[in-house]
Amino acid sequence: MLEADWDKRTKIENSFFLKKRAIRFEDFDEEQKFNLVYFDAFGARVQPELWTESIFKKMYHALKDNGILVTYSAKGSVRRAMQSVGFVVERLPGPP
């Protein structure tokens, strides 16, 4: 996956394709195109502008029905921002 070309749909497995894009999330405006968003920005303390309701709303609208957003953040304000735009938040256990 790391060697996949940018801005090109790359087949990883039979039913898994990846398209890497270098774009500011603030400029992202696609709707119902993705099954999964893996959000790995720096934490809310370092990049608070990426952990707001408006950013999560973009992610929510970018996902297909039953799409999944994955992030490592456990901060209460982040969880509340996700829930306020429609995400159902599930906490998973972290490392031991």
DRENTI-979276 format. One record per residue (C-alpha): residue number from 1; residue in one letter; x, y, z. Coordinates in pm, 1 decimal. Layout:
BEGIN
SITE  pos  code        px        py        pz
SITE  NUM     A         X         Y         Z
...
END
This chain:
BEGIN
SITE  pos  code        px        py        pz
SITE    1     M       0.0       0.0       0.0
SITE    2     L     283.5     240.4      75.8
SITE    3     E     415.9     203.2    -276.7
SITE    4     A      78.9     265.2    -443.9
SITE    5     D      74.6     559.2    -682.7
SITE    6     W     -89.7     883.5    -571.9
SITE    7     D    -428.6     976.2    -723.0
SITE    8     K    -465.9     635.3    -885.4
SITE    9     R    -703.1     354.1    -785.5
SITE   10     T    -483.5      58.7    -686.8
SITE   11     K    -608.0    -297.0    -634.9
SITE   12     I    -474.6    -435.8    -308.6
SITE   13     E    -693.5    -749.0    -287.3
SITE   14     N    -991.2    -880.7    -486.6
SITE   15     S   -1239.4    -653.4    -312.2
SITE   16     F   -1006.6    -390.5    -167.5
SITE   17     F    -891.1     -87.4    -361.9
SITE   18     L    -690.7     209.3    -241.0
SITE   19     K    -663.7     559.3    -376.4
SITE   20     K    -409.7     776.5    -195.5
SITE   21     R    -473.3    1147.8    -216.8
SITE   22     A    -278.5    1446.6     -91.8
SITE   23     I    -547.5    1701.8     -13.1
SITE   24     R    -628.2    1926.9     280.0
SITE   25     F    -931.3    1784.9     455.9
SITE   26     E   -1078.7    2131.8     476.7
SITE   27     D   -1096.2    2124.0      94.1
SITE   28     F   -1248.0    1775.5      73.0
SITE   29     D   -1607.6    1768.3     -56.8
SITE   30     E   -1695.5    1421.7    -184.9
SITE   31     E   -2011.7    1243.7     -72.4
SITE   32     Q   -2097.9     875.0     -22.8
SITE   33     K   -1788.3     739.8    -193.9
SITE   34     F   -1597.8     558.8      78.1
SITE   35     N   -1646.3     250.2     291.7
SITE   36     L   -1370.1     343.2     534.2
SITE   37     V   -1194.9     656.9     653.7
SITE   38     Y    -881.8     606.1     863.0
SITE   39     F    -826.9     942.1    1030.0
SITE   40     D    -471.6     971.8    1159.9
SITE   41     A    -417.7    1344.6    1213.7
SITE   42     F    -207.2    1476.0    1497.9
SITE   43     G    -405.3    1500.9    1820.8
SITE   44     A    -662.6    1768.3    1902.3
SITE   45     R    -416.0    1952.1    2124.1
SITE   46     V    -170.4    1992.9    1832.7
SITE   47     Q    -415.9    2034.8    1541.4
SITE   48     P    -748.5    2141.0    1694.0
SITE   49     E    -880.2    2257.2    1354.1
SITE   50     L    -892.1    1893.3    1234.7
SITE   51     W   -1102.9    1766.1    1525.7
SITE   52     T   -1411.6    1983.9    1486.4
SITE   53     E   -1774.8    1912.8    1404.6
SITE   54     S   -1729.1    2061.5    1056.8
SITE   55     I   -1443.9    1820.6     974.5
SITE   56     F   -1635.1    1520.2    1110.7
SITE   57     K   -1940.7    1629.6     912.2
SITE   58     K   -1730.7    1611.4     592.7
SITE   59     M   -1619.3    1260.3     688.1
SITE   60     Y   -1974.0    1153.9     772.3
SITE   61     H   -2101.0    1268.6     432.7
SITE   62     A   -1803.2    1113.0     251.4
SITE   63     L   -1888.5     766.4     383.0
SITE   64     K   -2132.6     528.9     218.4
SITE   65     D   -2420.5     396.7     429.0
SITE   66     N   -2272.3     176.0     702.2
SITE   67     G   -1926.1     322.5     633.8
SITE   68     I   -1671.3     326.8     912.8
SITE   69     L   -1452.8     602.7    1052.8
SITE   70     V   -1149.5     480.9    1246.6
SITE   71     T    -938.7     707.8    1465.5
SITE   72     Y    -723.6     666.6    1772.7
SITE   73     S    -858.3     966.6    1963.9
SITE   74     A   -1036.2     902.8    2291.6
SITE   75     K   -1081.2    1268.2    2387.7
SITE   76     G   -1431.9    1352.5    2507.0
SITE   77     S   -1470.6    1660.4    2286.8
SITE   78     V   -1374.9    1454.6    1980.9
SITE   79     R   -1626.4    1182.9    2068.2
SITE   80     R   -1898.8    1444.2    2119.1
SITE   81     A   -1815.1    1612.7    1785.7
SITE   82     M   -1843.5    1277.7    1606.4
SITE   83     Q   -2174.2    1196.4    1774.0
SITE   84     S   -2318.1    1541.0    1701.5
SITE   85     V   -2288.5    1486.1    1324.1
SITE   86     G   -2438.3    1136.7    1330.8
SITE   87     F   -2159.3     889.8    1403.2
SITE   88     V   -2225.7     603.1    1641.3
SITE   89     V   -1910.7     587.3    1852.4
SITE   90     E   -1771.4     260.1    1979.9
SITE   91     R   -1479.6     249.9    2219.6
SITE   92     L   -1231.4     -27.9    2164.6
SITE   93     P    -969.5    -141.1    2412.7
SITE   94     G    -624.3       9.4    2362.5
SITE   95     P    -290.5    -158.4    2409.3
SITE   96     P    -228.9    -328.8    2744.0
END
